[in-house]
Amino acid sequence: MDAGRQVEQWFHEYEKDITNYLVYYTGSKDVEDLVQETFLKAFQSFVSFKFASNPKTWLISIARNEAIDFYRKKSVWHNLNEKLLRQTSGKELAITEEIIIQKAESARLLKAINALKKNYRDVVLLRGIADLSAEETAQVLGWTDNKVNVTFHRAVNKLNLLLKEDEQVDPSFR
């Protein structure tokens, strides 16, 4: 199968997974350009793809690198809290209470994920959000399976601690 057809097939299979991963990784819903760049890079690098690994894992690795490069240039991670606060615009006056609570809980989770150190954040996003296996996460990060499992366990514990601390500061979101 030629590169164009294969990458197009992967696009149909994995575009939603890549988009979802990038939304959580960047904290922004505006990730279309990064998704496009991911599949463009996959097309350009197709000859280097060894079919020994999962295409989804390879694509998420590309997406992660694209996001890192993009946000390194923009220094956006420190502005995540501002973005979350600006998500709700004046146009949304008729939002139900349930949606407001869901947004607040999502904002708390994103804030807590953002507060994690980089290794913890990476493994939480890959294992918890992108739903990769420990082996696939190890491939993306260049770690051993054991390091992924240990780091994920520690990251989840730290994430729970951060969420509990946040709940004590603002008990209205229990």
C-alpha positions in Angstrom: 0.0 0.0 0.0 1.4 3.4 -0.9 2.1 6.1 1.8 -0.9 8.3 0.8 -3.5 5.6 1.0 -2.1 4.2 4.3 -1.9 7.6 6.0 -5.4 8.4 4.8 -6.7 5.1 6.2 -4.9 5.9 9.5 -6.5 9.3 9.5 -10.0 7.8 9.3 -9.1 5.3 12.0 -7.2 7.5 14.5 -8.0 11.1 13.8 -10.5 11.2 16.8 -7.9 9.6 19.1 -5.2 12.1 18.0 -7.6 15.1 18.3 -8.7 13.9 21.8 -5.1 13.4 22.9 -4.1 16.9 21.6 -7.1 18.6 23.2 -6.0 17.3 26.6 -2.3 17.7 26.0 -2.7 21.3 25.0 -5.7 22.3 27.1 -7.3 23.8 23.9 -10.0 22.6 21.6 -8.3 24.4 18.7 -6.0 21.6 17.6 -7.0 21.1 14.0 -3.7 22.5 12.8 -1.7 20.2 15.0 -3.8 17.2 13.8 -3.1 18.2 10.2 0.6 18.6 11.0 0.7 15.2 12.6 -0.7 13.4 9.6 1.4 15.5 7.2 4.5 14.5 9.2 3.3 10.8 9.2 3.0 11.0 5.4 6.5 12.6 5.1 8.1 10.1 7.4 6.1 7.1 6.2 9.3 5.3 4.9 10.7 5.4 8.4 7.7 3.7 9.9 8.5 0.2 11.0 5.3 -1.9 11.0 6.6 -3.5 14.1 4.8 -0.9 16.2 1.2 0.2 16.4 0.4 3.0 14.0 -1.7 4.8 16.7 1.3 4.8 19.0 3.5 6.2 16.2 0.9 8.9 15.4 0.6 9.9 19.0 4.3 10.2 19.3 4.3 12.5 16.2 1.4 14.5 17.7 3.1 14.9 21.0 6.3 16.2 19.3 4.3 18.6 17.2 2.5 20.0 20.2 5.8 20.3 22.2 7.4 22.2 19.3 4.3 24.4 18.8 3.9 25.3 22.4 7.6 25.7 23.0 7.4 28.5 20.5 4.3 30.0 22.1 4.9 29.3 25.8 1.3 28.5 26.3 1.3 26.0 29.2 1.5 28.7 31.8 -1.6 30.4 30.3 -3.8 27.3 30.6 -5.8 28.6 33.6 -6.6 31.8 31.7 -7.9 29.7 28.8 -10.1 27.6 31.0 -11.6 30.7 32.5 -12.3 32.3 29.1 -13.9 29.1 27.7 -17.3 30.3 28.9 -18.2 33.3 26.8 -21.1 35.7 27.1 -22.9 33.9 24.3 -23.6 30.9 26.6 -25.9 32.6 29.1 -28.5 29.8 28.8 -26.1 27.0 29.9 -27.7 24.4 32.3 -26.3 23.9 35.7 -25.1 20.4 34.8 -22.9 21.8 31.9 -21.5 24.4 34.2 -20.6 21.7 36.8 -19.0 19.5 34.1 -16.9 22.4 32.8 -15.8 23.3 36.3 -14.9 19.7 37.0 -13.0 19.5 33.7 -11.2 22.7 34.5 -10.2 21.3 37.9 -8.9 18.2 36.3 -7.0 20.1 33.6 -5.6 22.4 36.3 -4.4 19.4 38.4 -2.9 17.7 35.3 -1.1 20.9 34.4 0.3 21.1 37.9 1.9 17.7 37.6 5.6 17.5 36.7 6.2 16.8 33.0 6.8 13.1 33.3 3.7 12.6 35.3 1.6 14.8 33.0 2.9 12.9 29.9 2.1 9.4 31.3 -1.3 10.5 32.6 -2.3 12.0 29.2 -1.1 8.9 27.3 -2.4 6.2 29.6 -5.5 8.0 31.0 -6.6 10.2 28.2 -5.3 8.6 25.0 -6.0 5.2 26.5 -2.7 3.7 25.4 -1.4 0.5 27.0 1.7 0.6 29.2 3.7 -0.9 26.3 2.4 1.7 23.8 3.1 4.5 26.3 6.6 3.1 26.8 7.1 3.3 23.0 5.9 6.9 22.8 8.1 8.1 25.7 11.1 5.8 25.1 10.7 4.2 28.5 10.5 0.7 29.8 7.0 -0.8 30.6 8.0 -0.9 34.3 8.9 2.8 34.3 5.5 3.6 32.7 3.6 1.6 35.3 5.5 3.0 38.3 5.3 6.6 37.0 1.6 6.2 36.2 0.9 4.9 39.7 2.8 7.8 41.3 1.2 10.3 38.9 -2.3 9.2 39.7 -1.6 9.4 43.4 -0.2 12.9 43.0 -3.2 13.9 40.8 -5.6 12.6 43.5 -3.7 14.6 46.1 -3.9 17.8 44.0 -7.6 17.3 43.4 -8.2 16.7 47.2 -6.2 19.9 48.0 -8.3 21.8 45.4 -11.5 20.5 46.9 -10.5 21.7 50.3 -9.8 25.2 48.9 -13.1 25.2 47.0 -15.5 22.6 48.6 -18.4 23.5 46.3 -17.2 20.9 43.7 -17.6 17.7 45.6 
